[in-house]
Amino acid sequence: MKKTAVILGAGITGLTLGWKLSKDYKVIIIERGKDIGGTCSSFCYKGFTLDYGPHKLYPQKKEIEQEIKSLYEKDPQKLLEIKKESTIFLKENFFKYPLQIKEILTKFNIFLGLKLMSNYGLNMVKQATSSKKKEESYDDFLISKFGKSMYELVFKENAEKIWGNPKDLSSDLAKTRVASPNLIKVILDSITNKKDPSLNAETFFYPQESIRDLSERISQKIKKNNGEIILESKLEAVKVKGKRITHLIVNSGRRKIEIKPDVFISTANLKDVLPFFDLPNRVLESLNKLKFRGLALAYILVNKEKAMNSNWAFFPEKRFIFQRLSEQKSFSAFNQPKDKTAIIAEISIRPEIEFMEDAEIIEKVKADLIKLDILKEENFVEGLVLRKKEVYPIYSLDYKEQLKIILDWADENLLNFVTCGRNGLFNYNNMDHCMDMATKIAEHLKTNGTIEEMRKLRKYFESYKIVD
Ligand SMILES: Cc1cc2nc3c(=O)[nH]c(=O)nc-3n(C[C@H](O)[C@H](O)[C@H](O)COP(=O)(O)OP(=O)(O)OC[C@H]3O[C@@H](n4cnc5c(N)ncnc54)[C@H](O)[C@@H]3O)c2cc1C
């Protein structure tokens, strides 16, 4: 008889785990939402198919690219490969993103351009000649890399807008996960005239139907292997004997189900799942110290065939309410009205946004779009705001310490429990990382890996970098 693997969450991590385990295990996925895919999903609205924020696929690992392509092997034309066009708005101009030296020197006023470059150059010399000092915080790290002028222009307000005070954020965020994360390496590369494909995507993949199609295709693989996905279901209780989880009680609305898992894998937020167990105070305290920020997505429907010149554009300055704009049609025009387009504005839920009414958010986005000449008043059709909680794990100065306390406790006390995924491991990552993580964890389980091996895997997951 097959062992039973229960997976909490049908996002891309949970689905990939289900796919990879379903030949060897009886897989049951418990999903609290009405649909599969989690963040890697889409919805229909007035003739549009819209994603929960722009979702390009740029797998950094060849194996993951192959896995994605294998899902489209019967109809490869349904996985589009798109030339990436991205921009960043600084001062009064759109710049190609990654930033290019030529544009820095010609599009800014010449004094600012020269100041930025000389500041950067001086910093390089200072770095090369001074003894290496450990940069703990986001701002320390970026100032030491680029100089104060570039930091203040590109990174400071961006961090304040998305995550909070840069002085309270870990340098890990700057190294791997800034909203325009790879700007760091990218500016360096443009100065040295190098191109690092692992950090700067020239093209990206996108399913013709919508990003949900990727999740859908994985879910079909699970079902083909007799795996089950139970939607609108909630974990209600767990029973533990010794150090093993023996029963999971799940409420699926109409009925309560009791499942005896051989292994229980959670991709849900650590803060939601671990409190089901009898936790010591120090673990509870650490869980409370892990902070997330939510995201408001404002969809602006426009009476025009196309509105933007790029797939997406970054807006680091605080005067704009959003940190990024994207145009759904530039990912795939399929499933979109011919004569209309939709712009998606991503707005981190910072204190001043938290209590803002949807109508006010729409007005502000609209006003900014008009200022930027992306929208004309007469072309505005309507706006829609969706809010999602716990979207950005906040890498505070001590997040690693807290995470260690939590995971060490779980490793030692719950022998058939695994936590993974973006919120399950507090790992600020992308879909391809989630697929890689799930694939490696599935292999680990199938080969009865040790706790030490799992720790090594988690260390490796920390090395993921977001590509823009
Ligand atoms: C705005 C935005 C843009 C992005 N753009 C890109 C991009 O361009 N490219 C890219 O590769 N990545 C992108 N990402 C990142 C990517 O979406 C995530 O890394 C990935 O989708 C996370 O998958 P996950 O399965 O770990 O988590 P989730 O997608 O959060 O899935 C978790 C699932 O678990 C369910 N769940 C949670 N708690 C419970 C519970 N207690 N019981 C039952 N079910 C539960 C949730 O409902 C959800 O379905 C973006 C993310 C955002 C927010």
The ligand as a Gaussian input file, in Angstrom:
#p B3LYP/6-31G(d) Opt

LIG

0 1
 C        2.542000      40.453000      -7.092000
 C        3.421000      39.269000      -7.278000
 C        4.098000      39.114000      -8.472000
 C        4.907000      38.008000      -8.659000
 N        5.548000      37.871000      -9.841000
 C        6.242000      36.748000     -10.093000
 C        6.833000      36.544000     -11.375000
 O        6.766000      37.378000     -12.253000
 N        7.499000      35.378000     -11.569000
 C        7.613000      34.420000     -10.606000
 O        8.210000      33.372000     -10.880000
 N        7.096000      34.612000      -9.373000
 C        6.409000      35.742000      -9.100000
 N        5.868000      35.937000      -7.864000
 C        6.146000      34.971000      -6.780000
 C        5.261000      33.745000      -6.861000
 O        3.914000      34.112000      -7.028000
 C        5.397000      32.938000      -5.576000
 O        6.740000      32.693000      -5.288000
 C        4.688000      31.606000      -5.644000
 O        3.464000      31.679000      -6.317000
 C        4.479000      31.091000      -4.213000
 O        3.878000      29.835000      -4.264000
 P        3.522000      29.014000      -2.937000
 O        2.801000      27.808000      -3.369000
 O        4.735000      28.833000      -2.097000
 O        2.575000      29.969000      -2.105000
 P        1.106000      30.501000      -2.410000
 O        0.946000      30.861000      -3.821000
 O        0.861000      31.534000      -1.380000
 O        0.195000      29.242000      -2.139000
 C       -0.126000      28.791000      -0.856000
 C       -1.485000      28.125000      -0.942000
 O       -1.803000      27.590000       0.336000
 C       -3.137000      27.925000       0.673000
 N       -3.212000      27.972000       2.132000
 C       -2.582000      28.844000       2.944000
 N       -2.874000      28.576000       4.230000
 C       -3.695000      27.505000       4.215000
 C       -4.337000      26.763000       5.242000
 N       -4.161000      27.076000       6.517000
 N       -5.128000      25.729000       4.875000
 C       -5.302000      25.403000       3.555000
 N       -4.710000      26.081000       2.551000
 C       -3.918000      27.114000       2.881000
 C       -3.361000      29.264000       0.022000
 O       -4.731000      29.515000      -0.177000
 C       -2.590000      29.101000      -1.289000
 O       -3.402000      28.545000      -2.294000
 C        5.070000      37.049000      -7.626000
 C        4.398000      37.217000      -6.421000
 C        3.583000      38.317000      -6.247000
 C        2.868000      38.475000      -4.954000

